[in-house]
Amino acid sequence: MVNTPKIDEIDLRILRALRADGRMSAADLSQRVGLSATPVIRRLRQLEESGVITGYAALIDEVALGFALSIFVSVKLDRQVDVALRSFEAAILRFPEVVDCWLMTGNRDYLLRIAVTGLKEFEALMIERLVKIDGVASIESSIPLRRIKSGISRTP
């Protein structure tokens, strides 16, 4: 059973404010949620220590950096045993093009989101590296036309 920390309405307001602006100062955050800075800082520390807040990061526009194409790739392994899963996952961790990797249920073992400069880079990744990972039985790729919704995490 998961040990979920107690989250009240003030914690939710803190999380929502930080989701909108993770660089918000404690003073601005305290004004936004209606508490003085000291209890807001204490609550922030508790949210971090309990694992509700896992870190802070800048949101980066991949297209602005030249990675204009995202491709979703489903991978099926020839067998789904611990050693094969660990081997595939270790290989994927070395590919900077792979932005997200999920172990899946269903007829495919993994779902990857790959960010590349274009089809030529994707083709090279597929032919020269991805299909050569031990245990890969099949790969299916899909190119999204347009992102409809984007989020980092779900907050109540």
Salt bridges, closest charged atoms under 4 A:
ASP8 OD1 - ARG43 NH1 2.85
GLU9 OE2 - ARG16 NH1 3.30
ASP11 OD1 - ARG43 NH1 2.85
GLU62 OE1 - ARG113 NH1 3.01
GLU97 OE2 - ARG129 NH1 3.00
ASP100 OD2 - ARG113 NE 3.43
GLU140 OE1 - ARG108 NH2 3.31
